[in-house]
Amino acid sequence: MLILRLLVLFGVIFMGIRLGGMAIGYTGGLGVIVLTVFLGMSAGAIPTDVILIIMSVIAAITALQKAGGLDYMVRIAEKILRNNPKHINYLAPTVTYVLTILAGTGHTAFAMIPVIVEVAKEQNIKPAGPLSMAVVSGQVAITASPVSAAVVYMTGVLEPFGWSYPALLGVWLVTTYLGCMIAAFIMSTFFNKGKLDEDPEYLERVNKGLIAPVSHEKPELPASAKSAVMIFLTGVLCVVLYATFISDVIRVPFTQYLQANVADGGSAISAALLTVLEPLKLARDGAIMSFMLLIATFIVIKCKLNTGELADTPTFKSGMTACICVLGVAWLGNTFVAGYSAQLQDFSKDIVAEYPAVLSVVLFFISALLYSQAATAKALIPVIIVALNIEANPDLAYILVASFAAVSGLFILPTYPTLLGAVQMDDTGTTKIGKFIFNHSMLLPCILCIFISVALGFVVAPIF
C-alpha cells in the first residue's frame, strides 16, 4: 500500500510537471481524490493560512507594480548592477535576496532576470552563473523575510520555546545571506568558468541570429512610483514592528516593566505605551494579511490606480498561479504526510535526535514535492516537535531554527516558475535544463546555498 500511494504521489506530480503552470496544482487535487477515495487515506489539512498570506502579499505587490513602484525598485537594482558589472556574480543574488526580503515573494526575481542577462552579456560572462544564483537566492530569502508566510508560521511555532521574533530574523538573515554569498563564491570560482564568447551553445545561437540585441531603452516611470515605494516600505516596517511587539518574549517583560513604572508613579509615557500595547490582540498572520491589504489600499488611493487593471499585472498572474499550485500540491503532500505521521515520528525520534542535521535533509526533499516553504514547514514541523518532545525539552528548538533554510529546496525538480523563466529568458542558452531532468543550472547552487545556510545555522542558533 505504501508503494502504491507513493506511485500516486509522484505520478500526479510528474503529470503536473508535464502539463506545466497551474496544472501542478490541478493534479494535486486529483492525487487527493485517489489517495482518499480509493486508497483509504484521510484528507490532510488545507494550508489555508499560508495561501491567504501569499494572496495578501501578492495583492500589495500587485498594487505596487501597477503604480510603477516595483519597476522603480528594479531600476535602482539595475543601476547597482550596471555600475558594478564585474561583481555581478555577487550583486545579482544580493539584489534578488533583498527584493524578496522586502516583498515576501521570490517572484520579484522575474523582473531582474532580463537585467542580469543583459549585464552578463555586456561583460562577456555566461548568464547561467549569476542568473542561477540570483534565482536560488530569491527563494532562500523567503526563510528570512519578515513578511513571508513561512517566517510568520515558524515564528509562531518557536515563540513558546523562548525564541523572539527579532532573534529569529537575526539568525535567518545572517545565515541565509552568508550562505548565498559563499555559494556564489564557490560557483564563480570553480564551476562557471570560461567566457561567454567561448561557449559553443552561445556561438551557435549567434550564427543562427537568435541572440537579442542589448537594449537600454526603458519606458518612463509614472509619477506615482516613488510614493508607492514609500507606502510599501513603511507598511513592511510597521509589520516588523508589530510582529516584534506582540512576541511574548519581548512584550511580556516590557509590559511588566511599564506596569511597575506606572505603579511607582512613573512618567505619562509609560502609561501611554501601556495603553497602546494592551489592545494588540491581532495574531501575527492576521497582522501580515491586514497590513498588506492596508498597504494596497493606500497605494490605490494615493496613486489613483484603476483597480480594474490590477488583475492584468504579471505579479498578480504569477502570484495566483503560485496559490493554486500550493493549494493542490501542499494539500496532496499534507494528505500523504498525515497518513504516515506515526512512522515519521518514529524516524525523527530515532534518527533526528541523534543526528539533528538529518532534519534539514528531510525538509529539503519534501519541499520539492510540496512546492512551498510555508507548506513544508507546516506539514513537518509539528510532527518533529512531537517526536523530539520539544515542549518538554525547549533547548532542542535550535534544531528547528538551524534547519529552517532547508525548506527552500524547490529546485530539485526543474519545475519552479522562476527557474523556468530564467531558462526561457536567457537567450544565450547557458541557463538550461539537461536531458536527464535533474542536471539543470539551478540544482548545484540550490544545494550549496541550503547546505551552507543550514551549517551556519547549527553554529549560530545554539549561541542565540
KOLRODREN-102220 format. One record per residue (C-alpha): chain; residue number from 1; residue in one letter; y negated, x, z negated. Coordinates in steps of 0.2 Angstrom, whole numbers, plus 2048, in hexadecimal, padded with zeros to 3 digits. Each point is the difference from the previous one (the first is absolute). Layout:
! residues N
TIBA   tike   timar   sepa    py    px    pz
TIBA      A     NUM      A     Y     X     Z
...
***
This chain:
! residues 464
TIBA   tike   timar   sepa    py    px    pz
TIBA      A       1      M   800   800   800
TIBA      A       2      L   7F4   80E   7FC
TIBA      A       3      I   803   808   811
TIBA      A       4      L   7FE   7EF   809
TIBA      A       5      R   7EF   7FD   7F7
TIBA      A       6      L   7FA   812   804
TIBA      A       7      L   805   7FD   812
TIBA      A       8      V   7F5   7F0   800
TIBA      A       9      L   7F2   809   7F7
TIBA      A      10      F   7FF   80F   80C
TIBA      A      11      G   804   7F5   80F
TIBA      A      12      V   7F2   7F4   7FE
TIBA      A      13      I   7F4   80E   7FD
TIBA      A      14      F   806   809   80F
TIBA      A      15      M   7FE   7F0   80A
TIBA      A      16      G   7EE   7FF   7FA
TIBA      A      17      I   7FC   812   805
TIBA      A      18      R   806   7FC   811
TIBA      A      19      L   7F6   7F1   802
TIBA      A      20      G   7F1   808   7F8
TIBA      A      21      G   7F0   7FA   7F8
TIBA      A      22      M   801   7F1   7F4
TIBA      A      23      A   812   7FE   806
TIBA      A      24      I   805   80C   7F2
TIBA      A      25      G   7FA   7F2   7F4
TIBA      A      26      Y   808   7F2   80A
TIBA      A      27      T   811   808   7FF
TIBA      A      28      G   7FE   803   7EE
TIBA      A      29      G   800   7ED   7FE
TIBA      A      30      L   810   7FF   80A
TIBA      A      31      G   808   80D   7F5
TIBA      A      32      V   7FC   7F6   7F0
TIBA      A      33      I   808   7F1   808
TIBA      A      34      V   810   809   804
TIBA      A      35      L   801   809   7EF
TIBA      A      36      T   7FD   7F0   7F6
TIBA      A      37      V   808   7F2   80A
TIBA      A      38      F   80F   809   807
TIBA      A      39      L   803   80F   7F5
TIBA      A      40      G   7FE   7F9   7EF
TIBA      A      41      M   7F0   809   7FA
TIBA      A      42      S   7F2   7F8   7F6
TIBA      A      43      A   7EF   801   809
TIBA      A      44      G   7F5   80E   7F9
TIBA      A      45      A   7EE   7FE   7FA
TIBA      A      46      I   7F2   7FE   80D
TIBA      A      47      P   7F3   80E   7FD
TIBA      A      48      T   7F2   7F3   800
TIBA      A      49      D   7F4   80A   7F6
TIBA      A      50      V   802   80F   80B
TIBA      A      51      I   7FD   7F6   810
TIBA      A      52      L   7F1   7F7   7F8
TIBA      A      53      I   7F8   811   7FB
TIBA      A      54      I   803   807   811
TIBA      A      55      M   7F8   7F0   808
TIBA      A      56      S   7F1   801   7F5
TIBA      A      57      V   7FD   812   803
TIBA      A      58      I   802   7FD   813
TIBA      A      59      A   7F3   7F2   7FF
TIBA      A      60      A   7F3   80C   7F9
TIBA      A      61      I   804   80D   80C
TIBA      A      62      T   7FF   7F3   80E
TIBA      A      63      A   7EF   7FB   7FB
TIBA      A      64      L   7FB   813   7FE
TIBA      A      65      Q   806   804   812
TIBA      A      66      K   7F8   7F1   808
TIBA      A      67      A   7EF   805   7F8
TIBA      A      68      G   802   812   807
TIBA      A      69      G   803   807   7EF
TIBA      A      70      L   812   807   804
TIBA      A      71      D   7F9   808   810
TIBA      A      72      Y   7F2   808   7F6
TIBA      A      73      M   80C   808   7F4
TIBA      A      74      V   80B   806   80F
TIBA      A      75      R   7F0   807   808
TIBA      A      76      I   7FD   80A   7F0
TIBA      A      77      A   812   806   800
TIBA      A      78      E   7FF   804   812
TIBA      A      79      K   7F0   80B   7FD
TIBA      A      80      I   809   809   7F3
TIBA      A      81      L   80F   804   80C
TIBA      A      82      R   7F5   805   80E
TIBA      A      83      N   7F5   80B   7F5
TIBA      A      84      N   80F   809   7FA
TIBA      A      85      P   80D   7FF   80E
TIBA      A      86      K   809   810   7FC
TIBA      A      87      H   805   7F8   7EF
TIBA      A      88      I   807   7F0   808
TIBA      A      89      N   811   803   7F9
TIBA      A      90      Y   7F9   7FD   7EE
TIBA      A      91      L   7F1   7F5   804
TIBA      A      92      A   80A   7F3   80A
TIBA      A      93      P   80C   7FC   7F1
TIBA      A      94      T   7F1   801   7F4
TIBA      A      95      V   7F6   7F3   80A
TIBA      A      96      T   80E   7F4   801
TIBA      A      97      Y   805   803   7EE
TIBA      A      98      V   7EE   7FB   7FA
TIBA      A      99      L   7FF   7F1   80B
TIBA      A     100      T   810   7F9   7F9
TIBA      A     101      I   7FA   804   7EE
TIBA      A     102      L   7F1   7F6   803
TIBA      A     103      A   807   7F2   80B
TIBA      A     104      G   811   7FE   7F8
TIBA      A     105      T   809   7FF   811
TIBA      A     106      G   807   80E   80B
TIBA      A     107      H   7FC   7F6   80F
TIBA      A     108      T   7EE   808   800
TIBA      A     109      A   809   80F   808
TIBA      A     110      F   800   7F6   811
TIBA      A     111      A   7EE   803   801
TIBA      A     112      M   801   813   7FE
TIBA      A     113      I   80F   803   80C
TIBA      A     114      P   7F6   801   810
TIBA      A     115      V   7F3   80B   7F7
TIBA      A     116      I   80D   80C   7FA
TIBA      A     117      V   808   801   812
TIBA      A     118      E   7EF   804   808
TIBA      A     119      V   7FC   80D   7F4
TIBA      A     120      A   811   808   801
TIBA      A     121      K   7FF   801   813
TIBA      A     122      E   7EF   808   7FF
TIBA      A     123      Q   807   80D   7F5
TIBA      A     124      N   80F   803   80B
TIBA      A     125      I   80B   7FA   7F1
TIBA      A     126      K   80F   7F5   801
TIBA      A     127      P   7FB   7EF   7F9
TIBA      A     128      A   811   7FE   7F9
TIBA      A     129      G   7FC   80B   7F1
TIBA      A     130      P   7F0   7F9   7F9
TIBA      A     131      L   805   7EE   806
TIBA      A     132      S   811   800   7F7
TIBA      A     133      M   7F8   806   7F0
TIBA      A     134      A   7F2   7F4   801
TIBA      A     135      V   80B   7F1   803
TIBA      A     136      V   80C   805   7F2
TIBA      A     137      S   7F1   804   7F4
TIBA      A     138      G   7F9   7EF   803
TIBA      A     139      Q   80F   7F8   7F9
TIBA      A     140      V   804   80C   7F2
TIBA      A     141      A   7EE   7FC   7FA
TIBA      A     142      I   805   7EE   7FD
TIBA      A     143      T   808   807   7F0
TIBA      A     144      A   7EF   806   7F9
TIBA      A     145      S   7F5   7F2   807
TIBA      A     146      P   7F8   7F6   7F2
TIBA      A     147      V   800   7F1   80B
TIBA      A     148      S   811   801   807
TIBA      A     149      A   80E   7F3   7FB
TIBA      A     150      A   80C   80E   7FB
TIBA      A     151      V   7F4   808   7F4
TIBA      A     152      V   7FB   7EF   7F9
TIBA      A     153      Y   812   7FC   7FC
TIBA      A     154      M   805   811   7F9
TIBA      A     155      T   7F1   801   7F5
TIBA      A     156      G   805   7EF   7F9
TIBA      A     157      V   811   806   7FD
TIBA      A     158      L   7FC   810   7F8
TIBA      A     159      E   7F2   7FB   7F5
TIBA      A     160      P   80B   7F9   7F2
TIBA      A     161      F   808   812   7FF
TIBA      A     162      G   7EF   808   7FC
TIBA      A     163      W   7FA   804   811
TIBA      A     164      S   7EE   7FC   803
TIBA      A     165      Y   7F9   7FB   811
TIBA      A     166      P   7F5   80F   802
TIBA      A     167      A   80E   80C   7FA
TIBA      A     168      L   80B   7F9   80D
TIBA      A     169      L   7F3   801   80E
TIBA      A     170      G   7FD   812   7FB
TIBA      A     171      V   812   805   801
TIBA      A     172      W   803   7F8   811
TIBA      A     173      L   7F0   806   808
TIBA      A     174      V   803   812   7FB
TIBA      A     175      T   812   801   804
TIBA      A     176      T   800   7F6   811
TIBA      A     177      Y   7F1   809   807
TIBA      A     178      L   806   811   7FB
TIBA      A     179      G   811   7FB   808
TIBA      A     180      C   7F8   7FB   810
TIBA      A     181      M   7F6   810   801
TIBA      A     182      I   80F   80B   7FC
TIBA      A     183      A   80A   7F7   80D
TIBA      A     184      A   7F2   802   80D
TIBA      A     185      F   800   813   7FC
TIBA      A     186      I   813   801   803
TIBA      A     187      M   7FF   7F6   810
TIBA      A     188      S   7F2   809   808
TIBA      A     189      T   807   811   7FB
TIBA      A     190      F   812   7FF   804
TIBA      A     191      F   803   7F1   80B
TIBA      A     192      N   7F1   7FA   80B
TIBA      A     193      K   7FE   811   809
TIBA      A     194      G   7FB   803   811
TIBA      A     195      K   7F1   7FA   80A
TIBA      A     196      L   7FE   7F0   809
TIBA      A     197      D   7FF   807   811
TIBA      A     198      E   810   809   7FE
TIBA      A     199      D   80A   7F0   7FC
TIBA      A     200      P   80B   7FB   80F
TIBA      A     201      E   7FF   7ED   7FC
TIBA      A     202      Y   7ED   801   800
TIBA      A     203      L   7FF   80B   810
TIBA      A     204      E   80B   7F3   809
TIBA      A     205      R   7F5   7F2   7FB
TIBA      A     206      V   7F1   80A   806
TIBA      A     207      N   808   802   811
TIBA      A     208      K   804   7EE   801
TIBA      A     209      G   7EE   7FB   7FB
TIBA      A     210      L   805   7F7   7F1
TIBA      A     211      I   7F4   809   7F4
TIBA      A     212      A   7F0   7F6   7FC
TIBA      A     213      P   7F0   809   800
TIBA      A     214      V   7F7   803   7F0
TIBA      A     215      S   7F2   7F4   7FD
TIBA      A     216      H   7F2   802   7F3
TIBA      A     217      E   7F7   7EF   805
TIBA      A     218      K   800   7F4   7F1
TIBA      A     219      P   7F9   7EF   800
TIBA      A     220      E   7F1   7FE   7F5
TIBA      A     221      L   804   7FA   7EE
TIBA      A     222      P   7F9   7EF   7FA
TIBA      A     223      A   7F1   801   7F4
TIBA      A     224      S   80C   7F8   7F3
TIBA      A     225      A   80C   80E   7FF
TIBA      A     226      K   7F8   80A   7F2
TIBA      A     227      S   7FD   7F1   7F5
TIBA      A     228      A   812   7FA   803
TIBA      A     229      V   806   812   7FA
TIBA      A     230      M   7F5   7FF   7F1
TIBA      A     231      I   807   7EF   7FB
TIBA      A     232      F   812   805   802
TIBA      A     233      L   7FE   811   7F6
TIBA      A     234      T   7F7   7F7   7F2
TIBA      A     235      G   80E   7F3   800
TIBA      A     236      V   80E   80D   7FF
TIBA      A     237      L   7F6   809   7F2
TIBA      A     238      C   7FF   7EF   7F6
TIBA      A     239      V   813   7FE   803
TIBA      A     240      V   803   811   7F8
TIBA      A     241      L   7F5   7FD   7F2
TIBA      A     242      Y   807   7EF   7FC
TIBA      A     243      A   812   806   801
TIBA      A     244      T   7FC   80F   7F5
TIBA      A     245      F   7F8   7F5   7F2
TIBA      A     246      I   80E   7F3   800
TIBA      A     247      S   80D   80E   7FD
TIBA      A     248      D   806   7FD   7EE
TIBA      A     249      V   801   813   7FD
TIBA      A     250      I   7ED   801   802
TIBA      A     251      R   7FA   7EE   7FD
TIBA      A     252      V   808   7FE   7EF
TIBA      A     253      P   7FA   810   7F7
TIBA      A     254      F   7EF   7FE   808
TIBA      A     255      T   7FE   7EE   7FB
TIBA      A     256      Q   806   804   7EE
TIBA      A     257      Y   7F2   80E   7FF
TIBA      A     258      L   7F3   7F3   806
TIBA      A     259      Q   806   7F3   7F3
TIBA      A     260      A   7FF   80D   7F2
TIBA      A     261      N   7EF   806   806
TIBA      A     262      V   7F9   7EE   800
TIBA      A     263      A   808   7FC   7EF
TIBA      A     264      D   7F7   810   7F9
TIBA      A     265      G   7EF   7F9   807
TIBA      A     266      G   801   80A   810
TIBA      A     267      S   7F5   7FE   80F
TIBA      A     268      A   7FD   7F1   80B
TIBA      A     269      I   808   80A   80E
TIBA      A     270      S   811   7FF   7F8
TIBA      A     271      A   7FF   7EE   7FD
TIBA      A     272      A   7FB   7FD   812
TIBA      A     273      L   80E   80B   806
TIBA      A     274      L   80C   7F5   7F6
TIBA      A     275      T   7F9   7F1   807
TIBA      A     276      V   804   807   812
TIBA      A     277      L   811   806   7FC
TIBA      A     278      E   807   7F1   7F6
TIBA      A     279      P   802   7F4   80F
TIBA      A     280      L   808   80D   80C
TIBA      A     281      K   810   7F5   802
TIBA      A     282      L   803   803   813
TIBA      A     283      A   810   80A   803
TIBA      A     284      R   7FF   810   80A
TIBA      A     285      D   808   7F8   810
TIBA      A     286      G   7F5   7F1   7FF
TIBA      A     287      A   7F1   80B   7FE
TIBA      A     288      I   804   80A   80F
TIBA      A     289      M   802   7F0   80A
TIBA      A     290      S   7F0   7F7   7FA
TIBA      A     291      F   7F6   810   802
TIBA      A     292      M   806   803   812
TIBA      A     293      L   7FC   7EE   804
TIBA      A     294      L   7EF   801   7F8
TIBA      A     295      I   7FC   810   80A
TIBA      A     296      A   804   7F7   810
TIBA      A     297      T   7F5   7F2   7FB
TIBA      A     298      F   7F1   80B   7FD
TIBA      A     299      I   803   809   810
TIBA      A     300      V   801   7F0   80A
TIBA      A     301      I   7F0   7FA   7F8
TIBA      A     302      K   7F6   810   800
TIBA      A     303      C   805   805   812
TIBA      A     304      K   800   7EE   807
TIBA      A     305      L   811   801   807
TIBA      A     306      N   808   7F3   80C
TIBA      A     307      T   80F   7FC   7F5
TIBA      A     308      G   809   7F8   810
TIBA      A     309      E   802   812   807
TIBA      A     310      L   807   808   7F0
TIBA      A     311      A   812   7FC   805
TIBA      A     312      D   7FE   809   811
TIBA      A     313      T   7FD   811   7F8
TIBA      A     314      P   80D   80E   801
TIBA      A     315      T   801   802   7ED
TIBA      A     316      F   804   7ED   7FD
TIBA      A     317      K   80E   800   80E
TIBA      A     318      S   808   810   7F9
TIBA      A     319      G   7FE   7FA   7EE
TIBA      A     320      M   808   7EF   803
TIBA      A     321      T   80E   809   80A
TIBA      A     322      A   803   80B   7F0
TIBA      A     323      C   800   7F0   7F5
TIBA      A     324      I   80E   7F8   80B
TIBA      A     325      C   80A   810   800
TIBA      A     326      V   7FF   802   7ED
TIBA      A     327      L   804   7ED   7FE
TIBA      A     328      G   810   801   80A
TIBA      A     329      V   806   812   7FD
TIBA      A     330      A   7FB   801   7ED
TIBA      A     331      W   808   7EF   7FD
TIBA      A     332      L   810   806   809
TIBA      A     333      G   800   810   7F6
TIBA      A     334      N   7FD   7F7   7EF
TIBA      A     335      T   80E   7F4   804
TIBA      A     336      F   80C   80F   803
TIBA      A     337      V   7FA   80A   7F1
TIBA      A     338      A   800   7F1   7F4
TIBA      A     339      G   813   7FD   805
TIBA      A     340      Y   804   812   7FB
TIBA      A     341      S   7F4   803   7F1
TIBA      A     342      A   80E   802   7F4
TIBA      A     343      Q   808   80E   80A
TIBA      A     344      L   7EE   808   803
TIBA      A     345      Q   7FE   800   7ED
TIBA      A     346      D   810   808   7FD
TIBA      A     347      F   7FC   80D   80D
TIBA      A     348      S   7EE   803   7F8
TIBA      A     349      K   808   801   7EF
TIBA      A     350      D   80C   80D   805
TIBA      A     351      I   7F7   80A   80D
TIBA      A     352      V   7ED   7FE   7FE
TIBA      A     353      A   800   803   7ED
TIBA      A     354      E   808   811   803
TIBA      A     355      Y   7F7   804   811
TIBA      A     356      P   7EF   7F7   7FF
TIBA      A     357      A   7FB   806   812
TIBA      A     358      V   80F   7F6   807
TIBA      A     359      L   7F5   7F0   7FE
TIBA      A     360      S   7F3   807   80D
TIBA      A     361      V   80F   802   80C
TIBA      A     362      V   805   7ED   7FE
TIBA      A     363      L   7EE   7FA   801
TIBA      A     364      F   7FD   80B   810
TIBA      A     365      F   80F   7F8   809
TIBA      A     366      I   7FD   7EE   7FA
TIBA      A     367      S   7EE   800   805
TIBA      A     368      A   805   803   812
TIBA      A     369      L   80A   7F0   800
TIBA      A     370      L   7F4   7F6   7F6
TIBA      A     371      Y   7F1   805   80B
TIBA      A     372      S   7F4   800   7F1
TIBA      A     373      Q   7FB   80B   7F2
TIBA      A     374      A   7FC   7F1   7F4
TIBA      A     375      A   810   7F7   805
TIBA      A     376      T   80B   80F   7FD
TIBA      A     377      A   7F8   803   7EF
TIBA      A     378      K   802   7EE   7FB
TIBA      A     379      A   812   7FF   806
TIBA      A     380      L   806   810   7F7
TIBA      A     381      I   7F5   804   7F1
TIBA      A     382      P   805   7F2   7F5
TIBA      A     383      V   812   804   803
TIBA      A     384      I   7FD   813   7FB
TIBA      A     385      I   7F6   7FA   7F0
TIBA      A     386      V   80F   7F6   7FA
TIBA      A     387      A   80C   80D   805
TIBA      A     388      L   7F7   80F   7F7
TIBA      A     389      N   7FB   7F4   7F2
TIBA      A     390      I   7EE   806   801
TIBA      A     391      E   7FA   7F3   7F5
TIBA      A     392      A   809   808   7F2
TIBA      A     393      N   7FC   812   807
TIBA      A     394      P   7EE   7FF   807
TIBA      A     395      D   800   813   802
TIBA      A     396      L   80B   7FE   80F
TIBA      A     397      A   7F3   7F6   809
TIBA      A     398      Y   7FA   811   807
TIBA      A     399      I   80F   7FF   80C
TIBA      A     400      L   7F9   7F0   808
TIBA      A     401      V   7EE   808   801
TIBA      A     402      A   807   810   808
TIBA      A     403      S   80B   7F7   80C
TIBA      A     404      F   7F4   7F3   806
TIBA      A     405      A   7FA   80A   810
TIBA      A     406      A   812   7FE   807
TIBA      A     407      V   7FD   7EE   804
TIBA      A     408      S   7F6   806   80F
TIBA      A     409      G   810   805   80A
TIBA      A     410      L   7FB   7F4   80E
TIBA      A     411      F   803   80C   80E
TIBA      A     412      I   812   803   7FF
TIBA      A     413      L   802   7F4   80E
TIBA      A     414      P   7F4   800   80E
TIBA      A     415      T   7FA   7EF   7FE
TIBA      A     416      Y   7F0   800   7F5
TIBA      A     417      P   7F1   7F9   80A
TIBA      A     418      T   7F5   810   7FD
TIBA      A     419      L   80E   80B   806
TIBA      A     420      L   802   7F6   810
TIBA      A     421      G   7EE   800   803
TIBA      A     422      A   7FE   813   7FE
TIBA      A     423      V   80E   802   80D
TIBA      A     424      Q   7F8   7F4   80C
TIBA      A     425      M   7EF   807   7FE
TIBA      A     426      D   804   812   802
TIBA      A     427      D   7FF   801   813
TIBA      A     428      T   805   813   7FF
TIBA      A     429      G   812   7FB   7FC
TIBA      A     430      T   802   80C   7F1
TIBA      A     431      T   801   7F2   7F3
TIBA      A     432      K   811   7F8   804
TIBA      A     433      I   810   7F7   7FB
TIBA      A     434      G   80F   80A   805
TIBA      A     435      K   810   7F9   808
TIBA      A     436      F   809   800   7F0
TIBA      A     437      I   7F4   7F4   7F7
TIBA      A     438      F   7FE   80B   7F0
TIBA      A     439      N   7F9   80F   809
TIBA      A     440      H   7EE   7FA   801
TIBA      A     441      S   7F0   809   7FD
TIBA      A     442      M   7FD   7F7   7EF
TIBA      A     443      L   810   803   7F7
TIBA      A     444      L   7FE   812   7FA
TIBA      A     445      P   7EE   7FE   7FA
TIBA      A     446      C   805   7F0   7F7
TIBA      A     447      I   80E   809   7F7
TIBA      A     448      L   7F5   80F   7FC
TIBA      A     449      C   7F2   7F5   7F9
TIBA      A     450      I   80B   7F6   7F5
TIBA      A     451      F   80B   80E   7FA
TIBA      A     452      I   7F1   80B   7FB
TIBA      A     453      S   7F6   7F1   7F8
TIBA      A     454      V   80F   7FB   7F6
TIBA      A     455      A   803   812   7FA
TIBA      A     456      L   7EE   801   7FB
TIBA      A     457      G   802   7F0   7F7
TIBA      A     458      F   80E   806   7F5
TIBA      A     459      V   7F5   80F   7FB
TIBA      A     460      V   7F0   7F6   7FD
TIBA      A     461      A   806   7EF   7F9
TIBA      A     462      P   809   807   7F1
TIBA      A     463      I   7EF   809   7FB
TIBA      A     464      F   7F7   7EF   801
***
